[in-house]
Structures are given as C-alpha cells and as structure tokens.
Amino acid sequence: MNKEALMSQKKFNLREGLVFALIMSGFFFVLYLILKIKSYAALNVDTLSDEDIAVIKHSIRYVVVISGLVIGGIMGAVVQRSKFCIATACHSVVISKDYTQTRAYAMALFVAILGTQILYKTGQVDISRSIYVSFPFTWLSYIIGGFTFGVGIVYAGGCASRILVRAGEGNLGGLVSVMAFIFASGATLWGITAKLRVDYLNKLTIDLHDQYLPNIAHGIPFWAILIVIEIILLLFMLKSPKDSAWRGWRWPMAGVVIGLTIISAWWINGEAFRTIPLIDTFSFTGPNDPTLLQTWRPKSLTFALADAQTYRYIMLWTGESINFAIATVLGVLGGSFISAVITGTFRLIAPPLPQFKSNLFGGTLMGFGAVVGLGCNIGQGLSGISTLSIGSILTMTFIFIGAVAGAKFMEWYIARNI
C-alpha cells in the first residue's frame, strides 16, 4: 500500500471511530433519560401541584420522543456502517451459502433476548402487556404477513431498517421503497386493505392465554428455556459455515449494538409505562386512569406501525403529535445520513427504471405484510422474539421462507433472461 493510500485509510478509520464514539455517546444519553424517568417515578404525587404534574407529563413525553430519535439514530448509523440486512442475509445463504449476515442477526437476537428477559424478570418492563405477548394468536395473519414481507424485502432491495438507511445515505431507490412501505402499511392499518386484515385474516385464531413461550411450555422452567435458546444461537454463530469478506463493521459488533438498541427501547418505554400509575403521564384525566392503563402498551423498535404512523403524521400534521415510533423512523433516517456524511459514503444514486419498479413493488409488499403479520424483521424478528412470543417466532420463520423463496425466484428469473 502506497503512502497516499495509507493516509486515506487512516482518515477513514478516524471517521469510523467518530461514528462509533457517537453511537456510544447515544447509549449513555439514553441511559441518562431512563434515569430521568426513574426520578419521576420516585416522586410523591400527593405533594405535587397540578402545575407540577402538568410539567412532569410534558417532560416524560419529551424524554420518550427524544429517546426514540437517539435510539433510531444509533440503529441507522450501525446499519449504515455494517450493511446489516435480513434480505442480504437470505440472498447470501441462497446464492453463495454465506452465513455471515445471519450470524449478525443471531448475535443481535442473542443480546436482545437476554437483555429483554432480564428487564422483564427484574420488573423494569412488563412485556406481558406488549402486543407480541398479549394479542390473540392470529396464526394465518402471521404466516401470510411474514411470507409477503419476506418476498417484499428481496424486491425492495433491503429489509425494513435497510431501506430507511439506503434512503438516508442518498439512494433514491431506497426512498421509493420507503414511500411504498409507508403508503401500503397505512392502507393496511386504516385504509382500503384493512378490511381484508380485520374481517378475514385476524378472525382465524388459536385460543391461548398469551403467547409467552414459557407459559405455553408447561412444566419447563423459564431459565431452562432461555438457556437452551441462547445456546442454540451461540452454536449457530460458532458453527455456521463460510465467512465472507464482510464490508464495514465486523458482524459481532453490529449484532451487539443492534441488540442493545432493542433493549434500550424496551427499557425507556417500560420505565414510562411504570410511571403511569404514579403520575398520569399521557392524559389529563387524573392519576391512575384505568382506561389509559388498559390501552397503552410498552414497546420497542418496529417499523410496521411506525411507518404507518409517520404517514399519518405527515398527512395530518396539525391533528397529530410525534411519538416514540415516529421518532425512531426519523432517527434512523438522520443517523444513517450523519454516518454516511462523516465517512464520506453519502451518494445521491438514481437506479435505472426497472430497479425503481422493483423498489415500488417490494416496498408495497413489505408494508402490507408487516401490518398483517404484526411486525417486520425488526418488530417481530428482534423486538417480538426478544419477548419469547411464539407468534413472533412464527412470523419471522415465514419472513425467512418468503425471503429465500423470493431470492430463488429472482435467481431463476435472471438466469432465464440472460
């Protein structure tokens, strides 16, 4: 390597180091915000005036939204630098038998499951009230939604987080995928395709008390289930064949950071939820509002509902307020943009027309599938599985099946038309 190339590499490494430092600073800032909410929970409400309570309500809203921006920014930066993507993982397995990206996913899952279960068992977040555990087991919705989403990520050019990152780093094809995803998810949640979801797919359920795997596996201790799952993930990371020349951050680092974003999102929302019975955080009807407690649920990262809510927020600006989910979408876009600018990898790219058509088609499938399946590869695949929800496991299984089927069909189609 000549002197000029060596200097260029050193400068790039310094830029990479700056991105990593910003990510670590973001985690410390989120920890500070968590402690901030904890301090509100420790207050004696009886000694507070109505004005004090109103100020605290506003402050907690602000803290939750800011945490969404920061956590989303961290996710955007690490995905931008590591190229983490479930679509790429499935495509690599099918085409070249390369399991590097799936190892990164396994590492993220390993960290997310362990951290989330520790938070749950120590009372920091009540995942039993999350949509992944408490909602009915709509098995057909999980299968159809997961498979459709899986096919969609192949044609869109990336999974839910990756298309946001591609848009943030200047790829106009990624922006088309994001817009199609947002429109289709909104239509499936509230619009023209919502009837199919509500009146048909969601009607087919299996009667379960909840979807928490340890509650379903009667007689098997929780810790035994957790240890077995973690060992399986660990063995996969150690034994899966053939590493590729990973572009960007090494897969263990990418997986750990992504797993930590899932934990951070659960923790900040869990603390906000725990504060509700003490100080009426999200309404003005008074402390211990039972309606509020029944409807508000702790959450982590997901881009199914988040993208749909972002669409509604853009359309109904004056009638809507920004929330954690919308903030994470904006954070991913911002984080990927900042990371790309710092490392000199931001490029405005306009793919050819056939690729735009593929992005539009894939993004539409993703938006429909994500809402029907109650989540995307991040929502169900990481946040959901971290709760040990069997519905999330089923959905993610069919996301993989759909992505592999889509990759095989694309490979066949390309070979046929060469």
Residue, then its C-alpha position, 0 to 999 in steps of 0.5 A: m500500500n502506497k503512502e497516499a493510500l495509507m493516509s486515506q485509510k487512516k482518515f477513514n478509520l478516524r471517521e469510523g471511530l467518530v461514528f462509533a464514539l457517537i453511537m456510544s455517546g447515544f447509549f449513555f444519553v439514553l441511559y441518562l433519560i431512563l434515569k430521568i424517568k426513574s426520578y419521576a417515578a420516585l416522586n410523591v404525587d400527593t405533594l405535587s401541584d397540578e402545575d407540577i404534574a402538568v410539567i412532569k407529563h410534558s417532560i416524560r413525553y419529551v424524554v420518550v420522543i427524544s429517546g426514540l430519535v437517539i435510539g433510531g439514530i444509533m440503529g441507522a448509523v450501525v446499519q449504515r456502517s455494517k450493511f446489516c440486512i435480513a434480505t442480504a442475509c437470505h440472498s447470501v445463504v441462497i446464492s453463495k451459502d454465506y452465513t455471515q449476515t445471519r450470524a449478525y442477526a443471531m448475535a443481535l437476537f442473542v443480546a436482545i433476548l437476554g437483555t429483554q428477559i432480564l428487564y422483564k424478570t427484574g420488573q423494569v418492563d412488563i412485556s406481558r402487556s406488549i402486543y407480541v405477548s398479549f394479542p390473540f394468536t392470529w396464526l394465518s395473519y402471521i404466516i401470510g404477513g411474514f411470507t409477503f414481507g419476506v418476498g417484499i424485502v428481496y424486491a425492495g432491495g433491503c429489509a425494513s431498517r435497510i431501506l430507511v438507511r439506503a434512503g438516508e445515505g442518498n439512494l433514491g431507490g431506497l426512498v421509493s421503497v420507503m414511500a411504498f412501505i409507508f403508503a401500503s402499511g397505512a392502507t393496511l392499518w386504516g385504509i382500503t386493505a384493512k378490511l381484508r386484515v380485520d374481517y378475514l385474516n385476524k378472525l382465524t385464531i388459536d385460543l391461548h392465554d398469551q403467547y409467552l413461550p414459557n407459559i405455553a411450555h408447561g412444566i419447563p422452567f423459564w431459565a431452562i428455556l432461555i438457556v437452551i435458546e441462547i445456546i442454540l444461537l451461540l452454536f449457530m454463530l460458532k458453527s455456521p459455515k463460510d465467512s465472507a469478506w464482510r464490508g464495514w463493521r465486523w458482524p459481532m459488533a453490529g449484532v451487539v449494538i443492534g441488540l442493545t438498541i432493542i433493549s434500550a427501547w424496551w427499557i425507556n418505554g417500560e420505565a414510562f409505562r411504570t410511571i403511569p400509575l404514579i403520575d398520569t403521564f399521557s392524559f389529563t384525566g387524573p392519576n391512575d386512569p384505568t382506561l389509559l392503563q388498559t390501552w397503552r402498551p410498552k414497546s420497542l423498535t418496529f417499523a410496521l406501525a411506525d411507518a404507518q404512523t409517520y404517514r399519518y403524521i405527515m398527512l395530518w400534521t396539525g391533528e397529530s403529535i410525534n411519538f416514540a415510533i415516529a421518532t425512531v423512523l426519523g432517527v434512523l433516517g438522520g443517523s444513517f445520513i450523519s454516518a454516511v456524511i462523516t465517512g464520506t459514503f453519502r451518494l445521491i444514486a438514481p437506479p435505472l427504471p426497472q430497479f425503481k419498479s422493483n423498489l415500488f413493488g417490494g416496498t408495497l409488499m413489505g408494508f402490507g405484510a408487516v401490518v398483517g403479520l404484526g411486525c417486520n424483521i425488526g418488530q417481530g424478528l428482534s423486538g417480538i422474539s426478544t419477548l419469547s412470543i411464539g407468534s413472533i417466532l412464527t412470523m419471522t420463520f415465514i419472513f425467512i421462507g418468503a425471503v429465500a423463496g423470493a431470492k430463488f425466484m429472482e435467481w431463476y428469473i435472471a438466469r432465464n433472461i440472460 
